[in-house]
Amino acid sequence: MKTRFLGAACGCVFCSCVSLSANAASVSGQGTWETTLQGRDLDGNLSTFEAYYDTALNITWLANANAGAGSAFDDGFSSTDGRMTWANANAWAAGLDPYGSGISGWQLPTVNPVNGSSFNYSLSYNGSTDYGYNISAPGSAYPSSTGNEMAHMFYSTLGDKAYYNTSGAGPQAGWGLTNSGPFSNVQSYLYWSAMESMPNGSSAWAFTFGQGGQFDYNKPTSGFYAWAVHSGDVGVAAATSTVPVPATIWLFGSGLLGLAGVARHRRATM
């Protein structure tokens, strides 16, 4: 337990030093997002995407990573910033019908034990436990593991880096939320997961998109962001459009057909 409390202290200190603004941009070539995320329409306008299907995790992420800001569940940490208690975050996600799409069943991201069997609360920097940094990161104990949906998004899909490297040294070059892919309003701060972490039910797992760490926090007193996901592939995929043929090409083709017809007529009369 001593190591676990040390981890909590580290997590809180670093998270408190991070700006709560969403300042990352799309970075082409960083992470897998350009090949593993597929745009999905929720509002009936196929020219815009309100969600993205994650082919690696088989879930759909809401495109707005802070869609709960200003909602009735945005409960007093700041009336418009989107931070909520764990109970309110879950209630907000469960009640979603984004853009009047008629699609229900949204929830917070899932966290499963990184070792596939049971949660390990010892602090680690190499992703070998569920408490610490670099869970599923390249070079970690379980690279590209898919059991932790937010960690996979941060390290694999977006290709972002933790404050600490896998040896525990920090800050490492390029750390933090440098790439947000196609998403909007991704906050460099903590996000609630759907999973409780302690047997007594007092705390739940949260992941920070600021430093790339996962820790557990008190559910009723902590206020973090909420990112809604849906199991499977939901929404409407934009149809693949055919490349229109320019009018000049049609005219050129018609001219060739006309010349061919004249040539056939001349041969027939010779």
TORLUMFI-850012 format. One line per 3 residues: number of its first residue (from 1); their letters; for each residue x, y, z of C-alpha. Coordinates in steps of 0.05 Angstrom, whole numbers, plus 5000, padded with zeros to 4 digits. Layout:
NUM> a> X:Y:Z  ...
END
This chain:
1> mkt> 5000:5000:5000  5058:5048:5013  5078:5047:4940
4> rfl> 5007:5057:4919  4999:5121:4959  5065:5146:4931
7> gaa> 5037:5136:4861  4974:5174:4878  5016:5233:4902
10> cgc> 5058:5233:4839  4996:5231:4796  4961:5288:4831
13> vfc> 5022:5333:4831  5035:5326:4757  4963:5332:4737
16> scv> 4955:5397:4776  5011:5428:4736  4980:5416:4669
19> sls> 4939:5467:4630  4866:5447:4624  4863:5475:4553
22> ana> 4858:5432:4491  4917:5455:4451  4939:5394:4411
25> asv> 4930:5389:4336  4926:5333:4285  4996:5307:4270
28> sgq> 5000:5266:4206  5045:5205:4211  5044:5203:4287
31> gtw> 5007:5143:4315  4959:5099:4276  4898:5145:4275
34> ett> 4900:5157:4200  4890:5083:4186  4853:5057:4248
37> lqg> 4799:5111:4256  4740:5115:4209  4694:5175:4208
40> rdl> 4620:5165:4226  4562:5212:4216  4512:5224:4271
43> dgn> 4475:5287:4250  4453:5269:4179  4507:5310:4145
46> lst> 4556:5263:4112  4606:5320:4100  4623:5321:4174
49> fea> 4640:5267:4225  4613:5268:4296  4644:5202:4316
52> yyd> 4702:5156:4297  4701:5080:4294  4764:5051:4324
55> tal> 4781:4989:4284  4834:4967:4334  4788:4969:4395
58> nit> 4721:4957:4360  4689:5017:4394  4665:5084:4369
61> wla> 4691:5148:4401  4651:5212:4402  4690:5263:4361
64> nan> 4681:5317:4415  4723:5294:4474  4690:5343:4521
67> aga> 4618:5341:4497  4593:5343:4569  4617:5414:4581
70> gsa> 4560:5458:4602  4511:5400:4609  4467:5388:4670
73> fdd> 4520:5339:4694  4576:5390:4693  4570:5395:4768
76> gfs> 4605:5452:4802  4679:5443:4791  4666:5497:4739
79> std> 4598:5506:4709  4622:5501:4638  4688:5464:4636
82> grm> 4661:5392:4632  4692:5364:4695  4645:5318:4734
85> twa> 4643:5269:4791  4648:5196:4770  4573:5184:4782
88> nan> 4554:5245:4740  4603:5226:4684  4571:5157:4679
91> awa> 4501:5185:4680  4518:5236:4627  4546:5182:4580
94> agl> 4488:5134:4592  4436:5187:4575  4468:5210:4510
97> dpy> 4431:5213:4444  4484:5253:4408  4458:5300:4353
100> gsg> 4390:5266:4357  4418:5205:4323  4374:5157:4361
103> isg> 4437:5118:4382  4437:5102:4456  4483:5058:4496
106> wql> 4542:5106:4504  4589:5097:4563  4657:5117:4591
109> ptv> 4719:5080:4565  4736:5013:4595  4797:4993:4635
112> npv> 4817:4920:4642  4878:4892:4679  4939:4901:4635
115> ngs> 4963:4831:4653  4896:4802:4632  4878:4775:4701
118> sfn> 4878:4823:4760  4893:4896:4774  4962:4912:4802
121> ysl> 4965:4976:4843  5041:4982:4848  5070:5044:4815
124> syn> 5107:5028:4751  5136:5068:4693  5143:5011:4643
127> gst> 5069:4994:4636  5076:4929:4675  5022:4949:4725
130> dyg> 4955:4986:4721  4980:5043:4765  5029:5089:4731
133> yni> 5054:5106:4663  5066:5076:4593  5009:5026:4595
136> sap> 5009:4996:4524  5063:5044:4501  5118:5023:4452
139> gsa> 5174:4989:4491  5130:4976:4551  5114:4910:4584
142> yps> 5051:4902:4542  5060:4945:4479  4997:4961:4440
145> stg> 4953:4923:4490  4879:4937:4479  4850:4924:4548
148> nem> 4857:4997:4569  4819:5039:4518  4845:5108:4537
151> ahm> 4917:5084:4544  4913:5052:4475  4884:5117:4447
154> fys> 4939:5159:4478  4999:5115:4462  4980:5075:4401
157> tlg> 4926:5112:4363  4953:5183:4375  5026:5164:4386
160> dka> 5033:5211:4446  5085:5202:4500  5084:5200:4576
163> yyn> 5121:5249:4620  5166:5192:4642  5199:5142:4596
166> tsg> 5195:5067:4612  5257:5073:4657  5224:5126:4700
169> agp> 5265:5185:4675  5229:5249:4658  5212:5292:4626
172> qag> 5225:5255:4561  5227:5293:4496  5160:5304:4462
175> wgl> 5118:5284:4523  5046:5303:4531  4985:5312:4486
178> tns> 5020:5333:4422  4972:5298:4375  4896:5297:4382
181> gpf> 4883:5265:4314  4815:5281:4285  4783:5295:4353
184> snv> 4764:5362:4383  4769:5388:4454  4816:5333:4481
187> qsy> 4837:5359:4548  4908:5354:4576  4880:5328:4642
190> lyw> 4847:5269:4675  4789:5230:4644  4744:5182:4682
193> sam> 4739:5110:4661  4676:5068:4672  4713:5022:4720
196> esm> 4717:5023:4795  4785:5007:4822  4777:4988:4895
199> png> 4735:4931:4925  4700:4980:4972  4676:5021:4912
202> ssa> 4704:5087:4937  4748:5102:4877  4752:5093:4802
205> waf> 4806:5092:4749  4823:5155:4712  4874:5168:4656
208> tfg> 4910:5233:4644  4920:5257:4573  4970:5306:4601
211> qgg> 5024:5258:4625  4998:5191:4601  4988:5161:4671
214> qfd> 4932:5121:4702  4913:5125:4776  4852:5116:4819
217> ynk> 4814:5173:4851  4756:5184:4899  4691:5182:4860
220> pts> 4648:5234:4896  4702:5286:4909  4743:5286:4845
223> gfy> 4722:5324:4783  4749:5299:4716  4729:5300:4643
226> awa> 4686:5248:4607  4695:5221:4537  4637:5179:4511
229> vhs> 4648:5115:4473  4601:5062:4444  4615:4988:4434
232> gdv> 4621:4967:4362  4613:5008:4300  4556:5059:4303
235> gva> 4536:5118:4260  4536:5124:4185  4598:5116:4142
238> aat> 4605:5165:4085  4598:5129:4019  4659:5125:3975
241> stv> 4648:5176:3921  4668:5165:3849  4715:5216:3818
244> pvp> 4673:5259:3771  4695:5262:3699  4709:5334:3677
247> ati> 4668:5361:3620  4730:5373:3578  4745:5299:3579
250> wlf> 4674:5283:3556  4682:5333:3499  4750:5304:3480
253> gsg> 4721:5233:3481  4662:5254:3438  4710:5285:3388
256> llg> 4749:5220:3383  4685:5180:3372  4665:5229:3318
259> lag> 4732:5222:3282  4727:5146:3287  4658:5149:3254
262> var> 4684:5192:3197  4742:5144:3186  4695:5084:3182
265> hrr> 4650:5120:3133  4709:5138:3087  4733:5066:3087
268> atm> 4664:5041:3069  4658:5087:3008  4727:5071:2980
END
